[in-house]
């Protein structure tokens, strides 16, 4: 059961990373390219706090322009940040 849970977590993380990367790719050449690039850097570094910071910046930019692609990428960044949450906290292990 422990191995199955670990495998699911790995697969969930891989799916979140693919989704996030695809969303950021769609923004790479538009007016939000610099914000998307910061999100991509946070994704590469696997930095949960930087992912959330990038999501916030992208969400603010998306809200001002009503950009559904940016909104989706923002959500994907948040999802990716959750995938890097310390799994030992969830299981109650020290």
KEMAR-580960 format. One record per residue (C-alpha): x, y, z; residue number from 1; residue in three letters. Coordinates in Angstrom, 1 decimal, padded with zeros to 4 digits, always signed. Layout:
BEGIN
> px,py,pz,gunu,seti
> X,Y,Z,NUM,ALA;
...
//
This chain:
BEGIN
> px,py,pz,gunu,seti
> +000.0,+000.0,+000.0,1,UNK;
> +002.9,+002.4,+000.8,2,UNK;
> +004.5,+001.7,-002.6,3,UNK;
> +001.2,+002.3,-004.4,4,UNK;
> +000.7,+005.6,-002.6,5,UNK;
> +004.3,+006.7,-003.6,6,UNK;
> +003.7,+005.6,-007.2,7,UNK;
> +000.4,+007.6,-007.3,8,UNK;
> +002.2,+010.7,-005.9,9,UNK;
> +005.0,+010.4,-008.5,10,UNK;
> +002.4,+010.1,-011.3,11,UNK;
> +000.4,+013.0,-010.0,12,UNK;
> +003.5,+015.1,-009.8,13,UNK;
> +004.5,+014.2,-013.4,14,UNK;
> +001.0,+015.1,-014.6,15,UNK;
> +001.1,+018.4,-012.8,16,UNK;
> +004.5,+019.2,-014.2,17,UNK;
> +003.3,+018.4,-017.8,18,UNK;
> +000.2,+020.5,-017.4,19,UNK;
> +002.1,+023.4,-016.0,20,UNK;
> +004.8,+023.3,-018.7,21,UNK;
> +002.2,+023.2,-021.4,22,UNK;
> +000.3,+026.2,-019.9,23,UNK;
> +003.6,+028.2,-019.6,24,UNK;
> +004.6,+027.3,-023.2,25,UNK;
> +001.3,+028.8,-024.5,26,UNK;
> +002.3,+032.1,-022.9,27,UNK;
> +006.0,+032.1,-023.9,28,UNK;
> +005.6,+034.4,-026.9,29,UNK;
> +002.9,+036.8,-025.8,30,UNK;
> +002.7,+039.8,-023.5,31,UNK;
> +003.0,+037.6,-020.4,32,UNK;
> +006.2,+035.9,-021.6,33,UNK;
> +008.3,+037.4,-018.8,34,UNK;
> +005.9,+036.2,-016.1,35,UNK;
> +005.7,+032.8,-017.8,36,UNK;
> +009.5,+032.6,-017.9,37,UNK;
> +009.6,+033.2,-014.1,38,UNK;
> +007.1,+030.4,-013.7,39,UNK;
> +009.2,+028.1,-015.8,40,UNK;
> +012.3,+028.9,-013.8,41,UNK;
> +010.4,+028.1,-010.5,42,UNK;
> +009.2,+024.9,-012.1,43,UNK;
> +012.8,+023.8,-013.1,44,UNK;
> +014.0,+024.6,-009.6,45,UNK;
> +011.1,+022.7,-008.1,46,UNK;
> +010.7,+025.6,-005.7,47,UNK;
> +007.3,+025.5,-004.1,48,UNK;
> +007.3,+029.1,-002.8,49,UNK;
> +008.6,+030.5,-006.1,50,UNK;
> +005.9,+028.5,-007.9,51,UNK;
> +003.2,+030.2,-005.7,52,UNK;
> +004.8,+033.6,-006.2,53,UNK;
> +004.8,+033.1,-010.0,54,UNK;
> +001.2,+031.9,-009.8,55,UNK;
> +000.2,+035.1,-007.9,56,UNK;
> +002.0,+037.3,-010.5,57,UNK;
> +000.4,+035.4,-013.3,58,UNK;
> -003.0,+035.5,-011.7,59,UNK;
> -002.8,+039.3,-011.3,60,UNK;
> -001.7,+039.7,-014.8,61,UNK;
> -004.5,+037.4,-016.1,62,UNK;
> -007.1,+039.2,-014.1,63,UNK;
> -006.3,+042.6,-015.6,64,UNK;
> -006.5,+041.3,-019.1,65,UNK;
> -009.2,+038.5,-018.7,66,UNK;
> -006.8,+036.0,-020.3,67,UNK;
> -008.1,+032.4,-019.9,68,UNK;
> -004.8,+030.9,-020.9,69,UNK;
> -003.0,+032.8,-018.2,70,UNK;
> -005.7,+031.8,-015.7,71,UNK;
> -005.2,+028.1,-016.6,72,UNK;
> -001.4,+028.5,-016.3,73,UNK;
> -001.8,+030.1,-012.9,74,UNK;
> -003.9,+027.2,-011.7,75,UNK;
> -001.4,+024.8,-013.1,76,UNK;
> +001.4,+026.6,-011.2,77,UNK;
> -000.6,+026.2,-007.9,78,UNK;
> -001.1,+022.5,-008.7,79,UNK;
> +002.6,+022.1,-009.3,80,UNK;
> +003.4,+023.8,-006.0,81,UNK;
> +001.1,+021.4,-004.2,82,UNK;
> +002.9,+018.4,-005.9,83,UNK;
> +006.1,+019.5,-004.1,84,UNK;
> +004.6,+019.6,-000.7,85,UNK;
> +006.5,+017.5,+001.8,86,UNK;
> +004.8,+014.1,+001.8,87,UNK;
> +006.0,+013.2,+005.3,88,UNK;
> +003.7,+016.0,+006.6,89,UNK;
> +000.7,+014.3,+005.1,90,UNK;
> +001.5,+010.9,+006.5,91,UNK;
> +002.3,+012.2,+010.0,92,UNK;
> +005.8,+010.9,+009.9,93,UNK;
> +008.5,+013.1,+011.4,94,UNK;
//
